[in-house]
Amino acid sequence: MLTTNKIMQKLIICSLMLIFACAAVQGQTTQPTWWFGASGAANFNFYTGTTQRLNNSLIAPTAFHKGHGVKPYGSLLAEYRPGRIWGAILNVGYDGLGAKYDNVVAPCNCPATLKTDLNYVSVEPSLRLGFKSTDLYFFAGPSVAFNIGKAFHYTQLKQTNTNADLSAVKNTMFSGQVGVGYDIPISSANSITKVSLSPFISYHPYFGQDPRSIESLSLTTVRVGIALKFGKGHKALVKEVVLVPIVAAHDVTFTVIAPKEVPLKRQVSETLPLLNAVFFDEGSTEIPGRYVLLTNDQASGFKEEQLENEQTKSTTGRSAGQLNVYHNVLNILGDRMRSNPGATISLEGSSAKGPEDARDIAGSIKKYLVTVFGIDGSRIVISGSNKAHPSSEQPGGTKDLAMLHAEDRRVDIESSSPELLVEVGGGMMKPVKIVAIQVDPLDSHVVFKVDSAKELVKSWSIDATDEKGTVQHYGPFTSDQESVPGAVILGENPTGDYKIVLTADMNNGSTVKKESTVHLVRQDNTIEKGYRYSIVFDFDKAKSITEYNKFLTDIVSPLITDGATIIIHGHTDIIGDNGHNQKLSEDRAKETQKVIEHALANSGRSNVKFETFGFGSDKDHSQFENNLPEERFYNRTVIIDIVPVNKLAI
């Protein structure tokens, strides 16, 4: 025999299949603003809880617990639809909520049965949500039910049957309902009077549906029915339609963005997020050799500040120095715990081999902190599971599983001590501040934009010609945006005027050429100063930017002065489709810009320029390699460069 839950599941699934099957048959009609009609339905009632005292004169010797039944529902309805999206519905109707309870056996070994006829007048206002392209709609709202019938029928072997009214029945029940329906037009498209048949299903949860003021009887209802609706429309004004032949686009918009001056280097105070994870090699429970492990003597003199020294950066904006800081994560952790004796941590290992192997890899980190940094073992709790949280491996995923699996064999460092972790998103460890030198920073690049290149263009290239007629060729490209460092175009020249020619091979076989000019000036050897912040995302996520709202609002935005240029660039790792990664990086960067813009607006600052880019998994702009799990984690990033003085001009 099916349980109550299984009956409800099958009922809901079958009803939804019917409604969505109707959704395949769509017709055109002009919807009136007001609709009126009636509905009929079957209430599938499911009772749980306990009832035994039926009225003041009858207490059943054995309590009844579960019941179910099918009772009628009928209503008069009014529906307000000012448009296809939002609207409202009001149903006033007869609501049958009776049921037959599972038979019980009295102590005298006498079978007993109970049936109830609880009937109500219900009032159900609902908010209606429709769609522009389909007649499917959803509705939800409160439900108020007024009792008009409370009869019951009780039988017990060797005892006279009892037909009476339940006692302690509430006069009013307050609950809610949510449902889905589909409007099927059955009137002519030319008729002013519109008629619609609307099958629907609604769910009425047990919240508030406890019909008696005694005991614990509780009701859940699934209603399946159909409504007949009438409305009066208006004759549509018919305009003459002129057919215009479609001409394929043969043009593109070409934009060149060049810096006023080409900065060669910039000293940056960088706040580097510190991943709170240590990744382990397959088949080994030892801390991998790429992590910096100290001797006891070395650890006694180690200070986190030693890692903040100035570093030289590559043209991509990062260097091995930043990764070296991360590979000191255990030493940083040991130094922080040593400096803060009250701080505690938990080490959660994850391994596909099981919790025991996961505990072993977590234990190797605990052993290092205890034996090398002298941390009291009672301050470190270890645990293990066979799945990382969050996991890089997604349900149903089939691509790049080896790399994703390597990312899930790790130990996550967690703590409630603010000296160790800071809320900059994702439970990251407190960042490390680094003084670094950027070579050819992004705002020194000449940026070329070709709108809709991905849709219209096979490939495009750039020729930059100086006053002497020397031509530099760049490309071919296929994305909407590319950049070349201004220092590369200038070479050894202090200044230069260049004619920029775009050549685009279109998908329709034609070739388009566009021209522009740029004037470049090499900045003197004075090194500018700026700020850099990074945020790191979970695998394939863009919306986790909300976790960084407080960090971007309270830490990053106050450093932005009037006239500053904010350069935001998003990146991904190499896992997945290039097109998807490109969009993901753009979404990450744009969401970051929105948060900063909102914070600046609230503080009354608006004279700020944004340059926002998405580079996807492009290796030429990638922050790190993609060979190690930690490199891929750091490549899932948005980097924010704050340049105090505006150096860009279009």
C-alpha positions in Angstrom: 0.0 0.0 0.0 1.4 3.4 -0.9 2.4 5.8 1.9 0.8 9.2 2.2 4.0 10.9 0.9 4.3 8.6 -2.1 0.6 9.2 -3.0 1.2 13.0 -2.8 4.4 12.7 -5.0 2.7 10.7 -7.7 -0.3 13.0 -7.7 1.7 16.2 -8.0 4.0 14.7 -10.8 1.0 13.4 -12.8 -0.8 16.8 -12.5 2.2 18.8 -13.5 2.8 16.5 -16.5 -0.8 17.2 -17.6 -0.3 21.0 -17.2 3.0 21.1 -19.0 1.7 18.9 -21.8 -1.0 21.6 -22.3 1.7 24.2 -22.5 2.8 22.7 -25.8 -0.5 23.8 -27.4 -0.4 27.6 -27.5 -2.8 29.9 -29.2 -3.0 33.6 -29.8 -5.6 35.7 -28.1 -6.1 39.2 -26.8 -6.4 38.9 -23.0 -9.0 41.1 -21.2 -8.0 42.9 -18.1 -10.7 41.3 -16.0 -11.8 37.6 -16.0 -14.6 36.0 -14.1 -15.6 32.4 -13.9 -15.9 29.2 -11.8 -13.6 26.3 -10.9 -14.1 22.7 -9.9 -11.5 20.5 -8.4 -10.8 17.5 -6.3 -9.2 18.0 -2.9 -6.7 15.2 -2.0 -6.6 15.5 1.7 -3.8 13.9 3.9 -4.1 14.0 7.7 -1.4 13.3 10.2 -1.2 13.6 13.9 -3.6 12.2 16.5 -7.3 12.4 17.2 -9.1 10.3 19.9 -11.6 12.6 21.7 -14.3 12.9 19.0 -16.6 14.9 21.2 -17.5 15.5 24.8 -19.4 12.2 25.0 -17.2 9.9 22.9 -13.5 9.1 23.4 -12.3 6.3 21.0 -10.5 3.6 22.9 -7.7 3.7 20.3 -6.3 6.9 18.7 -6.5 7.5 14.9 -3.3 8.9 13.3 -3.4 8.9 9.5 -6.2 9.6 7.1 -6.8 10.5 3.5 -9.7 11.2 1.2 -10.8 12.9 -1.9 -13.4 15.7 -1.5 -15.0 18.2 -3.9 -14.0 21.8 -4.2 -15.8 24.5 -6.2 -15.4 28.3 -6.4 -16.4 31.5 -8.0 -13.4 33.5 -9.2 -12.3 36.9 -10.3 -8.9 37.5 -12.0 -7.2 40.8 -12.7 -4.6 40.8 -15.5 -3.3 44.2 -16.5 -0.5 42.6 -18.5 0.9 39.2 -19.2 3.3 39.1 -16.3 1.7 40.3 -13.0 -1.9 39.9 -11.9 -4.1 38.8 -9.0 -6.7 36.1 -8.5 -9.5 35.8 -5.9 -11.3 32.5 -5.3 -14.3 32.1 -2.9 -15.6 28.6 -2.7 -16.8 25.4 -1.0 -13.8 23.5 0.4 -14.3 19.8 1.3 -11.6 18.7 3.7 -13.0 15.4 5.0 -11.1 12.1 5.1 -11.2 8.4 6.1 -8.7 7.4 8.7 -6.6 4.2 8.8 -8.6 1.6 10.6 -7.6 0.8 14.2 -8.3 -2.1 16.6 -9.8 -1.3 20.0 -8.5 -3.1 23.1 -11.4 -5.5 22.9 -10.0 -6.7 19.6 -12.8 -4.8 17.9 -12.0 -3.1 14.6 -12.9 0.6 14.5 -13.3 3.1 11.7 -13.6 6.9 11.5 -14.7 9.2 8.7 -15.0 13.0 8.9 -16.8 15.5 6.8 -15.0 18.8 7.6 -16.4 21.4 5.2 -15.4 25.1 4.8 -16.0 28.2 2.9 -12.5 29.3 1.8 -11.3 32.7 0.6 -8.1 32.6 -1.3 -6.5 35.7 -2.8 -3.4 35.1 -4.8 -0.6 36.9 -6.7 -0.4 35.7 -10.3 2.9 35.5 -12.2 2.7 34.8 -15.9 5.1 34.9 -18.9 5.3 36.8 -22.2 5.9 33.8 -24.4 3.5 31.2 -22.8 0.1 30.9 -21.1 1.6 29.1 -18.2 1.3 30.9 -14.9 2.1 30.5 -11.2 0.1 31.7 -8.2 0.6 31.9 -4.5 -1.1 33.6 -1.5 -2.9 33.1 1.8 -6.0 31.0 2.5 -8.7 31.7 5.0 -11.2 28.9 5.7 -14.5 29.2 7.7 -16.0 26.0 9.0 -19.5 25.1 7.9 -19.5 21.3 8.6 -17.9 19.1 11.2 -19.7 15.7 11.0 -18.0 12.4 11.7 -19.1 8.7 11.5 -17.5 6.3 13.9 -18.0 2.5 13.9 -16.7 -0.1 16.3 -17.5 -3.8 16.4 -19.9 -4.7 19.3 -20.9 -1.1 19.7 -23.6 1.1 18.1 -22.4 3.3 15.3 -22.0 7.0 16.1 -22.9 9.9 13.8 -22.3 13.2 15.3 -20.2 16.4 15.1 -16.6 16.7 16.1 -16.0 19.0 19.1 -13.3 21.7 19.5 -13.3 22.4 15.7 -11.9 25.8 15.0 -14.2 28.2 13.3 -11.4 29.7 11.2 -8.1 28.3 9.7 -5.4 30.6 8.3 -2.9 29.0 5.9 -1.4 29.4 2.5 -1.3 27.9 -1.0 0.9 27.8 -4.1 0.1 26.5 -7.5 0.6 26.4 -11.2 -1.9 26.6 -14.1 -2.3 27.0 -17.8 -4.8 29.1 -19.8 -6.1 27.3 -22.9 -8.1 29.8 -25.1 -11.3 28.1 -26.5 -12.9 31.1 -28.1 -12.2 32.5 -31.6 -9.3 34.9 -31.9 -11.7 37.4 -33.5 -14.3 37.2 -30.7 -14.7 40.0 -28.3 -15.9 37.6 -25.6 -12.9 35.5 -24.5 -13.3 32.1 -23.0 -10.5 30.1 -21.4 -10.2 26.7 -19.8 -7.4 26.5 -17.2 -6.3 23.3 -15.6 -4.4 23.9 -12.4 -2.8 22.2 -9.4 -2.2 23.8 -6.0 -0.5 22.7 -2.8 -1.8 23.6 0.6 0.8 22.8 3.3 0.0 21.8 6.8 1.1 25.2 8.2 -2.0 26.6 9.9 -4.2 23.7 8.8 -4.8 22.1 12.2 -8.6 22.0 12.3 -9.1 21.3 16.0 -8.0 23.3 19.1 -7.3 20.0 20.9 -4.9 17.1 20.0 -2.6 17.3 17.1 -4.6 16.7 13.9 -2.9 18.3 10.9 -3.9 18.6 7.2 -2.1 18.8 3.9 -4.1 19.2 0.7 -3.2 18.8 -3.0 -6.0 20.3 -5.2 -6.3 19.3 -8.9 -8.9 20.9 -11.0 -10.0 23.1 -13.9 -11.3 26.7 -14.1 -13.6 28.2 -16.8 -13.0 31.9 -17.2 -14.8 34.6 -19.2 -13.6 38.0 -20.2 -14.4 40.8 -22.5 -11.6 42.0 -24.8 -11.4 44.8 -27.4 -10.9 44.7 -31.1 -7.3 45.2 -31.9 -6.2 47.9 -34.3 -4.7 46.3 -37.3 -1.7 48.1 -38.9 -0.6 47.6 -42.4 2.5 45.4 -42.4 5.2 46.2 -44.9 7.7 43.4 -45.6 11.3 44.6 -45.8 13.9 42.2 -47.1 16.5 41.3 -44.5 20.0 42.5 -45.4 22.9 40.7 -43.7 25.1 43.1 -41.6 28.4 43.9 -43.3 29.8 46.3 -40.8 31.3 46.3 -37.3 32.0 49.0 -34.7 35.7 49.5 -34.0 37.0 51.3 -31.0 40.6 52.0 -29.8 41.3 53.0 -26.2 44.8 54.3 -25.6 46.5 55.7 -22.4 47.5 59.4 -22.2 50.8 58.2 -21.0 52.3 54.7 -21.1 53.4 53.8 -17.5 56.1 51.2 -17.6 56.1 50.2 -14.0 53.9 50.7 -11.0 54.6 50.0 -7.3 51.5 48.3 -5.9 50.4 47.6 -2.3 48.7 44.3 -3.0 46.4 42.6 -0.6 46.7 38.9 -1.6 43.9 36.5 -0.5 45.3 33.5 1.2 43.6 30.2 0.3 42.5 28.3 3.4 43.3 25.0 1.8 46.3 22.7 1.3 46.2 20.3 -1.6 47.7 16.8 -1.4 49.1 14.5 -4.1 47.2 11.4 -5.0 48.4 8.3 -3.1 50.3 10.3 -0.5 49.4 11.6 3.0 52.6 13.7 3.2 52.6 17.4 2.8 53.7 18.0 -0.9 57.2 19.3 -1.4 56.1 22.4 -3.1 54.9 23.8 0.2 57.6 25.6 2.2 58.4 23.4 5.2 60.7 24.8 7.9 62.9 23.2 10.5 62.4 24.0 14.2 65.2 26.5 14.1 63.9 28.2 11.0 60.3 28.3 12.4 61.5 30.0 15.6 62.7 33.0 13.6 59.9 33.0 11.0 57.6 36.0 10.8 54.8 36.6 8.3 56.2 40.1 7.6 59.2 38.4 5.8 56.9 37.6 2.9 55.9 41.2 2.3 59.1 42.3 0.6 59.0 43.9 -2.8 58.7 41.4 -5.8 59.1 41.8 -9.5 56.0 41.0 -11.6 55.7 39.7 -15.1 53.6 41.4 -17.8 50.6 39.3 -16.9 50.5 41.1 -13.6 51.5 38.2 -11.4 54.7 36.2 -10.6 55.9 33.2 -8.8 56.3 35.4 -5.8 52.6 35.4 -5.0 52.4 31.7 -5.3 55.4 31.4 -3.0 53.5 33.4 -0.4 50.6 30.9 -0.6 53.0 28.0 -0.4 54.1 29.4 3.0 50.4 29.1 4.2 51.3 26.6 7.0 54.1 28.8 8.2 51.9 31.9 8.2 49.2 29.8 10.1 51.8 28.7 12.6 53.1 32.2 13.1 49.6 33.6 13.6 48.6 30.8 16.1 51.9 31.3 18.0 51.2 35.1 18.2 47.6 34.5 19.3 47.5 31.7 22.0 43.7 31.8 22.2 43.1 31.0 18.5 41.9 27.6 17.5 41.5 25.9 14.2 39.8 22.8 12.7 41.4 20.9 9.8 38.9 19.2 7.6 40.4 16.7 5.2 38.6 15.4 2.1 39.6 12.3 0.1 37.8 10.1 -2.4 39.4 7.2 -0.6 37.3 7.8 2.5 37.2 9.6 5.8 40.2 7.7 7.3 42.5 8.7 4.5 41.1 12.3 4.8 41.9 12.3 8.5 45.5 11.1 7.8 46.2 14.1 5.5 44.7 16.5 8.0 46.8 14.8 10.7 50.0 15.5 8.8 49.3 19.2 8.9 48.5 19.1 12.6 51.8 17.2 13.2 53.7 19.9 11.4 52.2 22.7 13.4 52.7 20.9 16.7 56.3 19.6 16.1 57.7 22.6 14.2 55.8 25.6 15.6 55.1 24.2 19.1 51.4 24.7 18.8 49.4 22.9 21.6 47.6 20.0 19.9 44.4 20.6 21.8 44.0 23.8 19.8 43.7 21.8 16.5 40.8 19.6 15.7 40.9 17.3 12.7 38.2 15.5 10.8 37.8 13.7 7.5 35.1 13.2 4.8 35.1 11.7 1.3 33.8 15.0 -0.3 35.2 18.5 -0.1 32.9 21.4 0.8 32.5 23.1 -1.5 33.5 20.5 -4.1 35.0 21.3 -7.5 33.4 18.1 -8.9 29.8 18.9 -9.9 27.0 16.4 -10.1 26.7 15.0 -13.6 30.0 16.5 -14.7 32.1 14.5 -17.2 34.9 16.8 -18.3 38.3 17.4 -16.8 37.5 15.1 -13.9 41.2 14.4 -13.1 41.9 18.1 -12.4 38.7 18.5 -10.4 39.4 15.4 -8.4 42.9 16.7 -7.6 41.3 19.9 -6.2 39.0 17.9 -3.9 41.9 16.0 -2.3 42.7 18.7 0.2 42.6 19.9 3.8 40.5 23.0 4.5 41.5 25.3 7.4 38.6 26.7 9.3 38.6 28.9 12.4 36.3 31.3 14.3 39.3 33.3 15.5 39.4 36.7 13.6 43.2 36.8 14.0 43.4 33.9 11.5 40.4 34.3 9.1 38.7 37.4 7.9 35.3 37.6 6.2 36.4 38.6 2.7 34.3 35.8 1.2 34.4 32.0 1.3 36.1 31.9 4.7 39.4 32.9 3.3 42.4 33.3 5.6 43.4 36.8 6.6 45.1 38.3 3.5 48.8 39.0 3.2 50.0 42.4 2.2 52.7 42.5 -0.5 54.7 45.4 -1.9 55.1 44.6 -5.6 56.2 46.1 -8.9 53.8 45.7 -11.9 55.5 45.7 -15.3 53.4 46.9 -18.2 50.2 47.3 -16.1 46.9 47.0 -17.8 46.3 50.7 -18.1 49.5 50.9 -20.2 47.8 48.8 -22.9 46.2 49.9 -26.1 42.8 48.2 -26.1 41.1 47.3 -29.4 37.3 46.5 -29.3 35.3 45.0 -32.1 31.6 44.8 -31.2 29.9 41.5 -32.0 33.1 40.0 -33.3 32.1 36.6 -32.1 28.8 36.7 -34.0 29.9 38.5 -37.2 33.6 38.0 -37.7 35.7 34.9 -38.5 38.9 36.7 -37.4 40.4 40.2 -37.3 43.8 41.7 -37.1 45.5 45.0 -36.4 48.2 46.9 -38.3 49.9 49.8 -36.5 51.9 52.1 -38.8 54.2 54.8 -37.4 55.4 58.1 -39.1 58.2 56.3 -40.9 55.9 53.7 -42.4 57.0 50.9 -40.2 54.2 48.4 -39.7 53.5 46.2 -36.7 51.0 43.4 -37.2 48.9 41.9 -34.4 46.5 39.0 -34.7 44.6 37.2 -35.9 42.0 37.5 -33.1 38.5 36.2 -32.6 37.2 37.7 -29.4 35.5 41.1 -29.0 38.4 42.7 -27.3 42.2 42.4 -27.3 45.0 44.6 -26.0 48.7 45.2 -26.7 51.1 46.9 -24.2 51.8 50.5 -25.2 55.5 49.9 -24.5 55.6 47.1 -27.1 54.1 49.4 -29.8 56.5 52.2 -28.8 59.6 50.0 -28.7 62.5 52.4 -27.9 60.7 55.5 -29.1 59.7 58.0 -26.4 56.6 59.1 -28.4 54.8 58.0 -31.5 51.8 58.7 -33.8 50.3 55.5 -35.2 47.6 54.8 -37.8 45.6 51.8 -36.6 44.0 49.7 -39.3 41.5 46.9 -38.5 41.0 44.2 -41.1 38.0 41.9 -40.3 37.2 38.8 -42.3 33.4 38.5 -42.0 31.4 35.4 -41.7 29.5 36.3 -44.9 32.7 36.2 -46.9 33.3 40.0 -47.1 36.3 41.9 -45.7 35.8 45.1 -43.7 38.6 47.7 -42.9 38.4 50.4 -40.3 40.9 53.1 -39.4 41.8 55.0 -36.3 44.8 56.9 -34.9 46.6 56.9 -31.5 49.3 59.1 -30.0 51.5 57.4 -27.4 53.9 59.0 -24.9 56.2 57.0 -22.7 56.0 58.0 -19.1 59.3 58.9 -17.4 61.0 56.5 -15.0 59.0 57.8 -12.0 57.2 54.7 -10.5 53.6 55.3 -9.7 51.9 53.9 -6.7 48.6 52.1 -6.6 46.5 49.5 -4.7 45.5 46.0 -5.8 42.9 43.7 -4.3 41.8 40.2 -5.4 38.8 38.1 -4.7 38.6 34.4 -5.5 35.5 32.5 -6.6 34.4 28.9 -6.1 34.5 26.7 -9.2 32.1 27.9 -12.0 30.5 30.5 -9.8 29.9 34.2 -10.4 27.2 35.1 -8.0 29.3 34.3 -5.0 30.4 38.0 -5.4 27.6 38.7 -2.8 30.0 37.1 -0.2 32.4 39.9 -0.9 30.0 42.8 -0.5 31.2 43.9 2.9 34.9 43.5 1.8 34.4 45.6 -1.4 32.3 48.2 0.4 34.2 48.6 3.7 37.8 47.9 2.6 38.3 48.5 -1.1 35.9 51.4 -1.8 37.2 53.9 0.8 40.6 53.8 -0.9 39.2 55.1 -4.2 39.6 58.9 -4.5 38.0 61.3 -6.9 39.5 61.1 -10.4 40.8 57.6 -9.8 40.7 54.8 -12.4 39.5 51.4 -11.3 40.7 48.6 -13.5 38.7 45.4 -12.9 39.7 42.2 -14.8 38.1 38.8 -14.4 39.7 35.4 -15.1 39.0 31.7 -15.0 41.0 28.5 -15.0 41.2 26.4 -18.2 38.6 23.9 -17.1 35.5 24.0 -19.4 34.4 25.6 -22.6 36.3 28.8 -23.7 33.1 30.6 -24.5 31.5 29.8 -21.1 34.7 30.8 -19.3 34.8 34.1 -21.2 31.2 35.0 -20.1 31.9 33.8 -16.6 34.9 36.1 -16.2 32.9 39.0 -17.6 30.1 38.3 -15.2 32.5 38.2 -12.3 34.1 41.5 -13.3 30.8 43.3 -14.0 29.2 42.1 -10.7 32.3 43.4 -8.9 32.0 46.8 -10.6 28.3 47.1 -9.6 29.1 46.5 -5.9 31.9 49.2 -5.9 29.7 51.7 -7.9 27.0 51.3 -5.3 29.4 51.9 -2.5 30.8 55.0 -4.1 27.4 56.4 -4.9 26.4 56.0 -1.2 29.4 57.9 -0.2 28.9 60.7 -2.7 31.8 59.9 -5.1 31.1 59.7 -8.8 34.2 61.1 -10.6 35.6 57.6 -11.0 36.4 55.8 -14.2 36.0 52.1 -14.6 37.8 49.9 -17.1 36.3 46.4 -16.8 37.5 43.4 -18.8 36.9 39.7 -18.9 39.8 37.5 -20.1 38.3 34.1 -19.5 41.0 31.4 -19.6 43.2 33.3 -22.0 46.7 32.1 -21.3 48.2 35.4 -22.4 46.4 37.2 -19.6 46.2 34.4 -17.1 47.4 35.2 -13.7 49.1 31.8 -13.0 49.7 28.5 -14.8 46.9 25.8 -14.5 49.0 22.8 -13.6 48.4 22.8 -9.9 45.1 22.9 -8.0 46.1 26.1 -6.2 47.0 27.8 -9.5 43.6 27.0 -10.9 41.9 28.3 -7.6 43.9 31.5 -7.9 42.9 31.9 -11.5 39.2 31.9 -10.6 39.6 35.5 -9.7 38.7 39.2 -10.2 41.6 41.6 -9.7 40.9 45.2 -8.8 43.6 47.8 -9.5 43.2 51.3 -8.1 45.1 53.9 -9.9 44.8 57.2 -7.9 45.4 59.5 -11.0 43.4 59.0 -14.1 45.8 58.0 -16.9 43.4 56.8 -19.6 41.8 58.6 -22.5 39.7 57.4 -25.4 
